[in-house]
Amino acid sequence: MKGIKPTPPIKRLLNLLQKSSTCWIWVGTINKNTGYGTFYYSTKKTMSAHRASYLIFKGEIPKSMTIDHKCRNRV
């Protein structure tokens, strides 16, 4: 729609997190096949929430890097 700015990905992502003292718990959509959180990153791309979080806060993910969950909680 003309004149309406889309909500930035960082704001949408933060609205789908519940922060604890040790982890950020995903409260958004969960992929029923993988059990991982999913995030609509852009108009053309849906991805795992943990990968979207890295992209938003750190930048591009190096090909040699595996993005993991330190708290070992899939959601």
Backbone atoms as SQL, in Angstrom:
CREATE TABLE atoms (id INTEGER PRIMARY KEY, chain TEXT, resi INTEGER, resn TEXT, atom TEXT, x REAL, y REAL, z REAL);
INSERT INTO atoms VALUES
  (1, 'A', 1, 'MET', 'N', 0.828, -1.171, 0.000),
  (2, 'A', 1, 'MET', 'CA', 0.000, 0.000, 0.000),
  (3, 'A', 1, 'MET', 'C', 0.879, 1.244, 0.000),
  (4, 'A', 2, 'LYS', 'N', 0.459, 2.200, -0.750),
  (5, 'A', 2, 'LYS', 'CA', 1.221, 3.421, -0.874),
  (6, 'A', 2, 'LYS', 'C', 1.169, 4.226, 0.430),
  (7, 'A', 3, 'GLY', 'N', 2.336, 4.709, 0.854),
  (8, 'A', 3, 'GLY', 'CA', 2.415, 5.536, 2.038),
  (9, 'A', 3, 'GLY', 'C', 2.596, 4.778, 3.343),
  (10, 'A', 4, 'ILE', 'N', 2.467, 3.455, 3.331),
  (11, 'A', 4, 'ILE', 'CA', 2.640, 2.658, 4.539),
  (12, 'A', 4, 'ILE', 'C', 4.008, 1.987, 4.473),
  (13, 'A', 5, 'LYS', 'N', 4.843, 2.280, 5.467),
  (14, 'A', 5, 'LYS', 'CA', 6.176, 1.688, 5.506),
  (15, 'A', 5, 'LYS', 'C', 6.112, 0.331, 6.206),
  (16, 'A', 6, 'PRO', 'N', 6.779, -0.678, 5.639),
  (17, 'A', 6, 'PRO', 'CA', 6.798, -1.986, 6.301),
  (18, 'A', 6, 'PRO', 'C', 7.590, -1.915, 7.612),
  (19, 'A', 7, 'THR', 'N', 7.224, -2.748, 8.561),
  (20, 'A', 7, 'THR', 'CA', 7.934, -2.809, 9.832),
  (21, 'A', 7, 'THR', 'C', 9.309, -3.430, 9.585),
  (22, 'A', 8, 'PRO', 'N', 10.369, -2.797, 10.080),
  (23, 'A', 8, 'PRO', 'CA', 11.721, -3.343, 9.874),
  (24, 'A', 8, 'PRO', 'C', 11.864, -4.745, 10.468),
  (25, 'A', 9, 'PRO', 'N', 12.672, -5.612, 9.834),
  (26, 'A', 9, 'PRO', 'CA', 12.846, -6.980, 10.328),
  (27, 'A', 9, 'PRO', 'C', 13.271, -7.045, 11.790),
  (28, 'A', 10, 'ILE', 'N', 14.148, -6.153, 12.242),
  (29, 'A', 10, 'ILE', 'CA', 14.608, -6.216, 13.639),
  (30, 'A', 10, 'ILE', 'C', 13.453, -6.010, 14.609),
  (31, 'A', 11, 'LYS', 'N', 12.557, -5.117, 14.288),
  (32, 'A', 11, 'LYS', 'CA', 11.407, -4.859, 15.172),
  (33, 'A', 11, 'LYS', 'C', 10.462, -6.061, 15.177),
  (34, 'A', 12, 'ARG', 'N', 10.215, -6.635, 13.998),
  (35, 'A', 12, 'ARG', 'CA', 9.341, -7.810, 13.925),
  (36, 'A', 12, 'ARG', 'C', 9.956, -8.981, 14.683),
  (37, 'A', 13, 'LEU', 'N', 11.272, -9.177, 14.532),
  (38, 'A', 13, 'LEU', 'CA', 11.955, -10.272, 15.209),
  (39, 'A', 13, 'LEU', 'C', 11.869, -10.109, 16.726),
  (40, 'A', 14, 'LEU', 'N', 12.169, -8.930, 17.230),
  (41, 'A', 14, 'LEU', 'CA', 12.140, -8.693, 18.671),
  (42, 'A', 14, 'LEU', 'C', 10.744, -8.879, 19.262),
  (43, 'A', 15, 'ASN', 'N', 9.712, -8.628, 18.473),
  (44, 'A', 15, 'ASN', 'CA', 8.336, -8.841, 18.937),
  (45, 'A', 15, 'ASN', 'C', 7.975, -10.317, 19.036),
  (46, 'A', 16, 'LEU', 'N', 8.804, -11.186, 18.454),
  (47, 'A', 16, 'LEU', 'CA', 8.533, -12.623, 18.462),
  (48, 'A', 16, 'LEU', 'C', 9.460, -13.380, 19.407),
  (49, 'A', 17, 'LEU', 'N', 10.139, -12.629, 20.285),
  (50, 'A', 17, 'LEU', 'CA', 11.057, -13.232, 21.247),
  (51, 'A', 17, 'LEU', 'C', 10.579, -12.971, 22.665),
  (52, 'A', 18, 'GLN', 'N', 10.806, -13.954, 23.519),
  (53, 'A', 18, 'GLN', 'CA', 10.590, -13.788, 24.952),
  (54, 'A', 18, 'GLN', 'C', 11.971, -13.966, 25.573),
  (55, 'A', 19, 'LYS', 'N', 12.496, -12.911, 26.171),
  (56, 'A', 19, 'LYS', 'CA', 13.849, -12.964, 26.711),
  (57, 'A', 19, 'LYS', 'C', 13.856, -13.464, 28.147),
  (58, 'A', 20, 'SER', 'N', 14.728, -14.445, 28.408),
  (59, 'A', 20, 'SER', 'CA', 14.965, -14.900, 29.769),
  (60, 'A', 20, 'SER', 'C', 16.367, -14.433, 30.154),
  (61, 'A', 21, 'SER', 'N', 16.822, -14.804, 31.329),
  (62, 'A', 21, 'SER', 'CA', 18.161, -14.387, 31.755),
  (63, 'A', 21, 'SER', 'C', 19.258, -15.107, 30.975),
  (64, 'A', 22, 'THR', 'N', 18.933, -16.237, 30.355),
  (65, 'A', 22, 'THR', 'CA', 19.948, -17.013, 29.637),
  (66, 'A', 22, 'THR', 'C', 19.665, -17.207, 28.154),
  (67, 'A', 23, 'CYS', 'N', 18.406, -17.082, 27.733),
  (68, 'A', 23, 'CYS', 'CA', 18.049, -17.381, 26.346),
  (69, 'A', 23, 'CYS', 'C', 17.006, -16.409, 25.805),
  (70, 'A', 24, 'TRP', 'N', 16.924, -16.371, 24.507),
  (71, 'A', 24, 'TRP', 'CA', 15.824, -15.698, 23.821),
  (72, 'A', 24, 'TRP', 'C', 14.924, -16.818, 23.307),
  (73, 'A', 25, 'ILE', 'N', 13.725, -16.914, 23.838),
  (74, 'A', 25, 'ILE', 'CA', 12.800, -17.986, 23.468),
  (75, 'A', 25, 'ILE', 'C', 11.914, -17.504, 22.322),
  (76, 'A', 26, 'TRP', 'N', 11.850, -18.286, 21.269),
  (77, 'A', 26, 'TRP', 'CA', 11.052, -17.951, 20.094),
  (78, 'A', 26, 'TRP', 'C', 9.592, -18.244, 20.374),
  (79, 'A', 27, 'VAL', 'N', 8.719, -17.248, 20.194),
  (80, 'A', 27, 'VAL', 'CA', 7.283, -17.432, 20.419),
  (81, 'A', 27, 'VAL', 'C', 6.491, -17.235, 19.125),
  (82, 'A', 28, 'GLY', 'N', 7.205, -17.205, 18.009),
  (83, 'A', 28, 'GLY', 'CA', 6.571, -17.044, 16.704),
  (84, 'A', 28, 'GLY', 'C', 6.246, -18.401, 16.084),
  (85, 'A', 29, 'THR', 'N', 6.109, -18.413, 14.778),
  (86, 'A', 29, 'THR', 'CA', 5.745, -19.620, 14.029),
  (87, 'A', 29, 'THR', 'C', 6.848, -20.672, 14.100),
  (88, 'A', 30, 'ILE', 'N', 6.426, -21.936, 14.245),
  (89, 'A', 30, 'ILE', 'CA', 7.347, -23.072, 14.292),
  (90, 'A', 30, 'ILE', 'C', 7.127, -23.930, 13.040),
  (91, 'A', 31, 'ASN', 'N', 8.220, -24.312, 12.384),
  (92, 'A', 31, 'ASN', 'CA', 8.139, -25.201, 11.228),
  (93, 'A', 31, 'ASN', 'C', 7.761, -26.593, 11.729),
  (94, 'A', 32, 'LYS', 'N', 6.635, -27.120, 11.263),
  (95, 'A', 32, 'LYS', 'CA', 6.151, -28.413, 11.770),
  (96, 'A', 32, 'LYS', 'C', 7.053, -29.580, 11.380),
  (97, 'A', 33, 'ASN', 'N', 7.862, -29.430, 10.344),
  (98, 'A', 33, 'ASN', 'CA', 8.760, -30.506, 9.922),
  (99, 'A', 33, 'ASN', 'C', 10.081, -30.517, 10.691),
  (100, 'A', 34, 'THR', 'N', 10.620, -29.348, 10.990),
  (101, 'A', 34, 'THR', 'CA', 11.927, -29.273, 11.648),
  (102, 'A', 34, 'THR', 'C', 11.846, -28.960, 13.133),
  (103, 'A', 35, 'GLY', 'N', 10.761, -28.333, 13.562),
  (104, 'A', 35, 'GLY', 'CA', 10.629, -27.923, 14.951),
  (105, 'A', 35, 'GLY', 'C', 11.321, -26.605, 15.256),
  (106, 'A', 36, 'TYR', 'N', 11.920, -25.987, 14.266),
  (107, 'A', 36, 'TYR', 'CA', 12.605, -24.717, 14.457),
  (108, 'A', 36, 'TYR', 'C', 11.673, -23.542, 14.179),
  (109, 'A', 37, 'GLY', 'N', 11.966, -22.419, 14.844),
  (110, 'A', 37, 'GLY', 'CA', 11.222, -21.199, 14.587),
  (111, 'A', 37, 'GLY', 'C', 11.467, -20.715, 13.173),
  (112, 'A', 38, 'THR', 'N', 10.447, -20.139, 12.543),
  (113, 'A', 38, 'THR', 'CA', 10.598, -19.577, 11.203),
  (114, 'A', 38, 'THR', 'C', 10.273, -18.093, 11.242),
  (115, 'A', 39, 'PHE', 'N', 10.937, -17.364, 10.356),
  (116, 'A', 39, 'PHE', 'CA', 10.788, -15.912, 10.321),
  (117, 'A', 39, 'PHE', 'C', 10.703, -15.461, 8.879),
  (118, 'A', 40, 'TYR', 'N', 9.730, -14.611, 8.593),
  (119, 'A', 40, 'TYR', 'CA', 9.551, -14.035, 7.263),
  (120, 'A', 40, 'TYR', 'C', 10.511, -12.858, 7.154),
  (121, 'A', 41, 'TYR', 'N', 11.722, -13.140, 6.677),
  (122, 'A', 41, 'TYR', 'CA', 12.812, -12.155, 6.678),
  (123, 'A', 41, 'TYR', 'C', 12.560, -10.984, 5.742),
  (124, 'A', 42, 'SER', 'N', 12.085, -11.286, 4.553),
  (125, 'A', 42, 'SER', 'CA', 11.805, -10.236, 3.573),
  (126, 'A', 42, 'SER', 'C', 10.621, -10.667, 2.727),
  (127, 'A', 43, 'THR', 'N', 10.257, -9.848, 1.768),
  (128, 'A', 43, 'THR', 'CA', 9.099, -10.174, 0.936),
  (129, 'A', 43, 'THR', 'C', 9.317, -11.434, 0.114),
  (130, 'A', 44, 'LYS', 'N', 10.554, -11.885, 0.025),
  (131, 'A', 44, 'LYS', 'CA', 10.837, -13.061, -0.804),
  (132, 'A', 44, 'LYS', 'C', 11.500, -14.198, -0.050),
  (133, 'A', 45, 'LYS', 'N', 11.695, -14.055, 1.272),
  (134, 'A', 45, 'LYS', 'CA', 12.475, -15.069, 1.952),
  (135, 'A', 45, 'LYS', 'C', 11.980, -15.374, 3.370),
  (136, 'A', 46, 'THR', 'N', 11.660, -16.652, 3.596),
  (137, 'A', 46, 'THR', 'CA', 11.368, -17.162, 4.926),
  (138, 'A', 46, 'THR', 'C', 12.546, -18.027, 5.328),
  (139, 'A', 47, 'MET', 'N', 12.986, -17.923, 6.577),
  (140, 'A', 47, 'MET', 'CA', 14.143, -18.696, 7.018),
  (141, 'A', 47, 'MET', 'C', 14.006, -19.065, 8.487),
  (142, 'A', 48, 'SER', 'N', 14.926, -19.881, 8.963),
  (143, 'A', 48, 'SER', 'CA', 14.957, -20.229, 10.376),
  (144, 'A', 48, 'SER', 'C', 15.181, -18.961, 11.188),
  (145, 'A', 49, 'ALA', 'N', 14.473, -18.861, 12.301),
  (146, 'A', 49, 'ALA', 'CA', 14.542, -17.659, 13.126),
  (147, 'A', 49, 'ALA', 'C', 15.955, -17.389, 13.634),
  (148, 'A', 50, 'HIS', 'N', 16.693, -18.445, 14.004),
  (149, 'A', 50, 'HIS', 'CA', 18.045, -18.239, 14.518),
  (150, 'A', 50, 'HIS', 'C', 18.988, -17.709, 13.443),
  (151, 'A', 51, 'ARG', 'N', 18.770, -18.106, 12.191),
  (152, 'A', 51, 'ARG', 'CA', 19.601, -17.585, 11.097),
  (153, 'A', 51, 'ARG', 'C', 19.217, -16.138, 10.792),
  (154, 'A', 52, 'ALA', 'N', 17.930, -15.835, 10.826),
  (155, 'A', 52, 'ALA', 'CA', 17.481, -14.456, 10.603),
  (156, 'A', 52, 'ALA', 'C', 18.035, -13.546, 11.695),
  (157, 'A', 53, 'SER', 'N', 18.039, -14.024, 12.934),
  (158, 'A', 53, 'SER', 'CA', 18.570, -13.241, 14.035),
  (159, 'A', 53, 'SER', 'C', 20.044, -12.907, 13.811),
  (160, 'A', 54, 'TYR', 'N', 20.806, -13.884, 13.373),
  (161, 'A', 54, 'TYR', 'CA', 22.229, -13.634, 13.106),
  (162, 'A', 54, 'TYR', 'C', 22.389, -12.585, 12.011),
  (163, 'A', 55, 'LEU', 'N', 21.633, -12.740, 10.927),
  (164, 'A', 55, 'LEU', 'CA', 21.704, -11.772, 9.829),
  (165, 'A', 55, 'LEU', 'C', 21.369, -10.357, 10.292),
  (166, 'A', 56, 'ILE', 'N', 20.354, -10.238, 11.110),
  (167, 'A', 56, 'ILE', 'CA', 19.916, -8.925, 11.574),
  (168, 'A', 56, 'ILE', 'C', 20.939, -8.287, 12.520),
  (169, 'A', 57, 'PHE', 'N', 21.476, -9.075, 13.450),
  (170, 'A', 57, 'PHE', 'CA', 22.354, -8.512, 14.473),
  (171, 'A', 57, 'PHE', 'C', 23.836, -8.521, 14.114),
  (172, 'A', 58, 'LYS', 'N', 24.259, -9.460, 13.266),
  (173, 'A', 58, 'LYS', 'CA', 25.689, -9.592, 12.957),
  (174, 'A', 58, 'LYS', 'C', 26.031, -9.364, 11.487),
  (175, 'A', 59, 'GLY', 'N', 25.112, -9.709, 10.584),
  (176, 'A', 59, 'GLY', 'CA', 25.389, -9.576, 9.153),
  (177, 'A', 59, 'GLY', 'C', 25.380, -10.928, 8.459),
  (178, 'A', 60, 'GLU', 'N', 25.938, -10.952, 7.274),
  (179, 'A', 60, 'GLU', 'CA', 25.947, -12.182, 6.469),
  (180, 'A', 60, 'GLU', 'C', 26.596, -13.336, 7.230),
  (181, 'A', 61, 'ILE', 'N', 26.066, -14.532, 7.020),
  (182, 'A', 61, 'ILE', 'CA', 26.590, -15.731, 7.666),
  (183, 'A', 61, 'ILE', 'C', 27.683, -16.317, 6.775),
  (184, 'A', 62, 'PRO', 'N', 28.926, -16.423, 7.287),
  (185, 'A', 62, 'PRO', 'CA', 29.997, -17.014, 6.476),
  (186, 'A', 62, 'PRO', 'C', 29.656, -18.457, 6.103),
  (187, 'A', 63, 'LYS', 'N', 30.023, -18.857, 4.900),
  (188, 'A', 63, 'LYS', 'CA', 29.717, -20.214, 4.416),
  (189, 'A', 63, 'LYS', 'C', 30.264, -21.293, 5.350),
  (190, 'A', 64, 'SER', 'N', 31.384, -21.018, 6.000),
  (191, 'A', 64, 'SER', 'CA', 32.026, -22.006, 6.870),
  (192, 'A', 64, 'SER', 'C', 31.407, -22.057, 8.271),
  (193, 'A', 65, 'MET', 'N', 30.459, -21.178, 8.572),
  (194, 'A', 65, 'MET', 'CA', 29.897, -21.081, 9.914),
  (195, 'A', 65, 'MET', 'C', 28.571, -21.828, 10.041),
  (196, 'A', 66, 'THR', 'N', 28.405, -22.494, 11.187),
  (197, 'A', 66, 'THR', 'CA', 27.138, -23.128, 11.546),
  (198, 'A', 66, 'THR', 'C', 26.510, -22.294, 12.648),
  (199, 'A', 67, 'ILE', 'N', 25.296, -21.837, 12.422),
  (200, 'A', 67, 'ILE', 'CA', 24.588, -21.053, 13.421),
  (201, 'A', 67, 'ILE', 'C', 23.897, -22.029, 14.369),
  (202, 'A', 68, 'ASP', 'N', 24.152, -21.880, 15.667),
  (203, 'A', 68, 'ASP', 'CA', 23.665, -22.837, 16.654),
  (204, 'A', 68, 'ASP', 'C', 22.919, -22.105, 17.776),
  (205, 'A', 69, 'HIS', 'N', 22.312, -22.893, 18.644),
  (206, 'A', 69, 'HIS', 'CA', 21.576, -22.380, 19.795),
  (207, 'A', 69, 'HIS', 'C', 22.382, -22.692, 21.040),
  (208, 'A', 70, 'LYS', 'N', 22.876, -21.703, 21.724),
  (209, 'A', 70, 'LYS', 'CA', 23.669, -21.947, 22.938),
  (210, 'A', 70, 'LYS', 'C', 22.849, -22.581, 24.043),
  (211, 'A', 71, 'CYS', 'N', 21.574, -22.239, 24.123),
  (212, 'A', 71, 'CYS', 'CA', 20.753, -22.799, 25.207),
  (213, 'A', 71, 'CYS', 'C', 20.167, -24.162, 24.829),
  (214, 'A', 72, 'ARG', 'N', 20.424, -24.603, 23.613),
  (215, 'A', 72, 'ARG', 'CA', 19.960, -25.917, 23.124),
  (216, 'A', 72, 'ARG', 'C', 18.446, -26.067, 23.139),
  (217, 'A', 73, 'ASN', 'N', 17.750, -24.970, 22.996),
  (218, 'A', 73, 'ASN', 'CA', 16.291, -24.977, 22.922),
  (219, 'A', 73, 'ASN', 'C', 15.913, -24.680, 21.485),
  (220, 'A', 74, 'ARG', 'N', 15.318, -25.618, 20.782),
  (221, 'A', 74, 'ARG', 'CA', 14.985, -25.428, 19.370),
  (222, 'A', 74, 'ARG', 'C', 14.057, -24.252, 19.155),
  (223, 'A', 75, 'VAL', 'N', 13.153, -24.021, 20.056),
  (224, 'A', 75, 'VAL', 'CA', 12.202, -22.921, 19.887),
  (225, 'A', 75, 'VAL', 'C', 12.659, -21.806, 20.706);
